[in-house]
Amino acid sequence: MKRFYTPILGALTLSFYACMAPPAVDQSGNVRVTQTSASLQARGAEEFALIKKKKKVSTNATYNAQLRRVAARLKPVINLPNARWEFVVFDDPTPNAFALPGGKVGVHTGMFKITQTDAGLATVVGHEIAHVTSNHVGKQQMQRLGLVLGAIALDQVARHNGASGGERAAIAGAYGTAATVGVALPHSRSHELEADRVGTIYMAKAGYDPREAVKMWKRFSAYNAKQGRNTPEFLRTHPLDSTRIRALENFMPVAMREYNRR
């Protein structure tokens, strides 16, 4: 299979560069919003409606009031064209939150025990909305398409070089592993770090001290440590907590300039 190593690397390289895009936020704190397609917005609305049917909506007055306060401050500073904002607290003990194209945001009740403050909640909500304004879903779709095209091209090269069916299957397996570990997972982690940076800018614009984001992620890190999560970073969709905290600390001067210029 040695003669196919170069095509494997070439296919992965093409897939990687096909998915490259300008950063969503620069070192001056300027956020670049990527418009989500109308079809993705429609799918986001449909998916959110299904989630509301499947998951119990929380009636916790404290959590709902806090989410309303944070949403009221974040919405005016976030440029999300055609957004039909909806913020819902779901009765779920797992510490999680999500945002879907079109302005749909969900927060689990379990998240509030970690966010604790309005600024902590703004950290999480800003991060999730940043995934939408950066069109990470659309970019992931393009990435998957690039990887599929790479796989097809690689198989054609293997067949042209007389590879047997077993060899082609082995090559496809090697490509799949390399594509996941070498392209898909690193891109997923980079999207998380990018959403952290954009989220702190949204926090700052809304009047929340972005340094609270570091405190929130440290609390989340402590929670994860108690859960015994120790998967190596290169196999994760999300960066290690220590990695994201260090990255946020490095970005903090940019976020603080935005906070102080209000």
N, C-alpha and C positions, 0 to 999 in steps of 0.2 A: 504493500500500500504506500510505500515511500514516494512513488511517483505522483501520488495524489495530494501530498502535503501542501505543495504550492497552490494548487487550485482551491484547497480548503481555505487556506489563509487569504487567498485572493477574493473568494466569495464572501468571507467574513468581513474583509476590509471594505469591499464595495457596499455591503449591507450597513456597516458602521457609518461610513461617510454619507450614505443616502439618508441617514436619520439625523445628521448634524443640523442644528438650528442655532440662530443667534440666541444669546442668553436672555432670559426673561427680565433680568434686572442688571444694570451696570454698576460700576463703582461710584457713580454719582447719585445712585438711588433712583434712577429713572426706570420705571416699570414698562416693559413692552408687552402689551396685551395682544394675544393671538385670538382672533375671532373664531369661536366654535361654529361649526357648520349647523345649518338649520336642522338637518337630520339628527345630529347628535343631541341638539337641544330638545328635540321632540322625544328622542329615546330617553333622555334624562328625565323628562317630565313623566313619561310612561312608567319608567322604573321606580321613580319616587312614589307614584300613586300605588304601585304594587307593594312597595315596602310598607307603606302606611296601612295597607290591608292585612299584611302578614305579621307585622310587628305591632306590639301594643304601644300606643302613644301615651307618654307619661302625663299625669295630672299634677305632678309635684310643682307646687306654686313657686317655691324658691328657685328651682332650676329653670322653669319657664320664664320667670321674671328676669333672671340673669341673662339668659340667652336673648331675650327681647332687648335688654339694655345694650348688650354688646353688638347685636345686629343693627340697632338704630345708629350706632356710631360708625360701624364699618361700611355699611351700604353706601353712604354718600361719597366715600373716598375711593371706592372700587369701581373702576371702569369696566363694566360687564354689559355690553350692548344687548338690548332685547331681553334683559334678565327679568324673570318673573319670580322674584324672591320669595322663598318660603323656608322658614327655620322651624324645625320640629325636634322636640326632645323625645327619645324613644326609651321605653322602660326595659333596659338591658344592662346587666351588671358589668359587662365587659367594657373596659375603657377604650372606647373607639368613637370616631366621628368620620363623616364623609361629606363630600359635596359632589353634585352631579351637574352636568351642563345645563344651563338655563337658570341657575341661581337656586337650586334645591340643596338644602343643607340639613343634615341630621346629626344629632349628638346623643350618645348613649348616656343614661343616668350614671353609669360607672365612671364616665370620664370626669364628672364634676368633682369626684373625690381627689383627683389628681390636679385638675386645673385650679380648684379652690377659689381663686379670685377672678374678678372680671378680666383683668389683664391676662391671667392664665388661660381663661376661656378664649379671649381674643387671639392668643397665640395659636391655639388649635384651630379655631374657625378660620382665621386668616390663612393658615397653612393649607387647609382643605380647599378654600376658595382659590388660592393661588394655583392649585393643580388645574382648576378650570380655566382661569384667565391665561395660564401658560399653555393651554390646550394639550396637556400631557396625554389625555386619552387619544386625541387625534394623532399625536406624534408616535404613540405606541402602536397604533394601527398601521402607520406608515412603516414603522420598524419591522413589524411582523411581515408585512408585504415584502419588504426588502430581503428579509431572511428566507422567505419562501422562494422568492426568485433566485436567491443565491443557491438554495438547495436544488432547484430545478437545473440551473446552469451547471452545478457540480456533477449532478447525475448524468447530464449529457456529455460532459468531459470524460467521466468514467466509462460510459458506454462506448464513446468514440475510441477510447484507448483499450477496448476489449476486455473490460472488467467483467467477471462473472456475476451472477445474481447475488451470490454470497458476499463477494467483495463490495458490490454496490450497496448492499444493506449495511455492511460494516462501515463503509465510508459515510453513508447517511447518518448512522448512529454517532460517529465521531463528529460530524458536522453539527448535529443537533446538540450534543454536549458542549462543544466549543461555542456554538451560537448562544446557548443559554448562559454559560459561565462567563464568556468573553464579551458578549454584547448586551443581551437582554437584561441580565441582572445588574451590570454596572450602570446601564441607562436608567433602570428603575431607581437605583440608589442616587444617581445624579439628579433625577427629578425630585426626589424627596429633599435633597439639600437645596435645590433651587426653590422649592416651595417654602422651605424655612426662611430663605432670604427674602423672598417676595412678601411672605407673611409678616415679617418684622417691619417692612416698609408700610404695609397696610396698617399695622398696629400703631406705628409712629404717626402716620397721617391722621389716625382716629384719636390721637391724644393719649395712647397707652405707652408707657415707658417700655421700649423694646428690650431693655435688660431683663424684664420680667420673663421674657421668652426663655432665656438661659435657665432661670430658676425653675420654670415649668418643666423643661426637658430634664433637668436634674431630678425632679420629683418623679418623672416618668421612668428615668433610669433606675431609681431606687426601687420602684414597683417591679420593673423587669428583673432586677437582680433577685428579688424575693421569689419570682416565678422560676428562677433557675434557667433562664434562656441564655444559651451559650453557643448557638450556631455560628460557625465561622462567617466573617463578614462577606467573603466572596460568594457564599451560597445564599445570601439574604437578598430580599427585595428592598429592604430598608437598611440604611447604614447603622453601624453600631452607635449606641447612644453617645459614647465618648467621641466618636467621629463627628456627629452632628453638633454636639455641644462645642467642640473645638472650632468647627467651621462657623458657627454662629458668633462665637467670641471674636473670631477674626473679622467677621462682617460687621460687628457692632459699631465701629466708628462711622460707617456709612449710614446705618439705621439711626444712630444718635444725631447725626447732622440733620436728617429729615425730621426727627422729633424736636430738635431745638429751633428749627426754622419756622415752626407753626406760628 
